Amino acid sequence: MLHGMPDLLSWRSRFPILARKTYLINNSLGAMPDSVPGAFAEYTRLWAEEGVIAWDTWLPQVAAVASILEDIIRAPRGSMTMCQNVTNALAEILSCLEYEPPRNRLIACAGEFPTVEYLLDGQRSCGAEVVRIGSDPLTFPAEQLIEAIDHRTLLVVVSHVLFRTAELVDVRPIVERAHEYGAMVVLDAYQSMGSVPFDVVELGVDFLVGGSVKWLCGGPGAGYLYVRPDLVDRLEPRMAGWFSHARPFGFEPPPIVYAPGIGRFTGGTPNMPAYYQAREGYRIIREVGVEAIREKARHQTSLLIEGALARGFIVRTPLEFERRGNHVTVDLPRAEQVKDELVRRGFVVDYRPGAGIRIAPHFYNTDDECRAIIEETAAICSELGTQV
């Protein structure tokens, strides 16, 4: 343990895969906690023993699981709800909008995750003007984005941490500019939730979306949505399900009477198995503390960057810690082939076209694992005869 840095390796035994593999791809799929099978057993026992009465226990879990996330990002209680994924969460937000000129512009950058770009592009047929800022997905065009926001802007969608390079975006100037012109901001926090500490109220964003697959160690099928409390009751999502109704068990015909607050964004029948599963990762992240996770990342991402640069690899991630998230993207000749060989040898990482190999240690990884992945990468390059 380094001076001033918490020893988090006591959590290592809670993640079974770490006993078998050098698992360094936590920005893609976090390791599964050992309590997940028990959470599934809790869910299935209720179904088996209670049948339809299980809903009396299941339904409160939607808010209970969301409340753990509220604690993690210091969101007001009752400002978040669960959904299936970012696609659903962002679609719910977009379904609240009216694209009436001149305020009909949706703005995003070239480095956004494809889900965001596909959904925004699909709004053209509804009257939206979609503005894509920049052309290089490896560089965030902050100044261009801010300059593009004006009285025609309805919504800006921005990632907190870019998935290819781990660049950490300074969100505040974007929010300030958007609010100055009466526009709203959606923050995609998929790569920062559970890895970078922040206060969602302090950031001032209008919406936040994300999922559980990555740093939260919650697995697939559990997304989440935050809506600014003073904004939520003014919004009426057209993508509404029966749980969006104020009285879902009244089975009333339209027009819908929206549930108060965040409940109007709940949509259809909740994905309960995924929420039970995700709960286990959320609990651990809350207990470990994102501040401690971030401090360990300062040390381990520096180890990776220093090792990569020493061997002549290209580092696509910002070198200054304050400008990067918790993973490091390393590029080199035949990078995808190198990644495949690393995985074959038990070093689990991934590759993104045009960026390189992504290496993402979490709080349960060791310094030796970070050193070993760089050494093994260099060894494979030597065996392949590639020049770096």
Buried (B, 14 or more C-beta within 10 A) or exposed (E): EEEEEBEBBEBBEBBEEBEEBBBBBBBBBBBBBEBBEEBBEBBEEBBEEEEEEBBEEBBEBBBEBBBBBBEBBEBBEBBBBBBBBBBBBBBBBBBBBEBEEEBBBBBBBBBBBEBBBEBBBEBEEEEBBBBBBBEEBBBBBBEEBBEBBBEBBBBBBBBBBBBBBBBBBEBEEBBEBBBEBEBBBBBBBBBBBBBBBBEBBEBBBBBBBBBBBBBBBBBBBBBBBBBBBEEBBEBEBEBBBBBBBEEBEEEEEEEBEBBEBBBBBBBBEBBBBBBBBBBBBBBBBBEBBBEBBBBBBBBBBBBBBBBBBEBEBBBBBBEEBEBBBBBBBBBBBBBEBBBEBBBEEEBBBBBBEEBBBBBBBBBBBBBEBBBBBBEBBBEBBEEEEBEB
